[in-house]
Amino acid sequence: MNPTAKLTNREREVAELSAWGACKKEIATHLYISVRTVENHFRNIYLKTECTKATELSAWWFCTRYQISFALSPLVRKIAAIILLMIYLSGTYGNNIDRPRVRTSPGSLVRTSVVRRRENNFIFNVA
């Protein structure tokens, strides 16, 4: 990756939208340009940044945007990977617990609790 690559304003917009996970069609719609033009921008971006994949481009964009060093030590990489893995696992395992959620509609005095079961059956209790 080339940390000193200079992109045009439009290439920076395309790279940013791509880094945040937008596909080519979404980028084209958001910027009011054709998908073919987005593909041309990507070709130029990949040549300038020396990236070969969208994930590399995303990493390049975040590193250059937030002044993160491209050369992290192996220890720092492992610590960052462990922290991200813990965050991911806490989100995936935390959602499997059956717990009641209380929802009220605006202006309503009726409270409805919804309990989600593993077999995706819903039980509505009106209290």
N, C-alpha and C positions, 0 to 999 in steps of 0.2 A: 504494500500500500504506500502511496505517496502522500505524506502529510502536508506537503506544500502545494498541492494541486490547486490551481485557480479555476474556478467554475464561473460561468456567466450567471446572471441573476435567475434566468429561467432554469438552468441546470441545477442551481441550488434549490429552487422550489421543487423540482422533480425529485432530487435526491432526498430532500426532507420528507416529502410525502411517502416516498418509498421506505425510508428509515422507520416511519411510524406505521408501516404495514399496508399501505394502499397498493392495490394492484394497478396495472397499466391502464385499464379501462377507467378505474376510479380517478386516477390522476388526470387522464384526458378529460373526463367530465368536470372535474373540479377546476381545471385550468382553462377550459373552453378551447381545447385543441384536439387534434385527431390522435388516435392511438398510434398511428404510424409516426407522427411527430414525436410522441413520447418515446417510442422505440429509438428514434434517431438521437434524442437527448441522452437516453441510456447508453447508447453506443459511445457517444462522446464522453460521457461521465466515466464509463469503464476505462476508456483509453487514458484519460487524464489522471484518474486516481489509481490506476493499475490494479483495480479490483476485478475479480472474475465471476463473483456470485453476488446475489442480492444481499445475503447475510454479511458478506465482507463490506459491501457498500454501506449497509446499516451501521456496522461497527465503525467504519471510517467516518461516517457523518457524525455519530455521537462523540467519537474521540476528538474530532476537530471542532465540533460545536461547543463542547464543554471542556476543552483543553485537558483531555485525559491522555496520558502518555501512551504511545503505541507499544513501548517496550516495558511491560510489567514483569516483575520478577516472578519466577515460578511459584514462590510462596504466596505472593499477593494474589496470583491467579487462582490458586487452590482455595484460599480463604474466600475470595469473591464467589467462586463456584459453589462452595459449601453454603454460604449465606443465601445465594439465589435458590439453591436446591431446598433449603429449609423453608424459605418463603413459599416456594411452589408446593411443597408437600403439605404445609400447614393449610393452604387453600384447598387442596384436593381432598384431604382427609377430614377437614373440618366441616365440609358440606355433606358428609354421609351420615351425620348424626341426626336422628329424628328429634326435632324440637319444635314446639308450637310457635307459630308466628301470629301475632295479633295485628289485624288490619282493621282500620275504620275508614269508612267513606267520609269525605268532607261533608259537614253539616248533619251527620247522622249520629244518633245517640246509641245505635246498635253496634256492639263490638262482635266481630266474627273472627274466630281463631281457626287457622288452617293447619292441619298436621299432615306432613308429607310422609307417606309410607314408602318403603323400598320397592314395592310392587306398583308404585305410581298411582295408587288409589288415594283419593282425597276424602277426608271426613270433615264436614262443616258443622261446627257447634255454634249455635246462636245463643248468646247469654244475655 
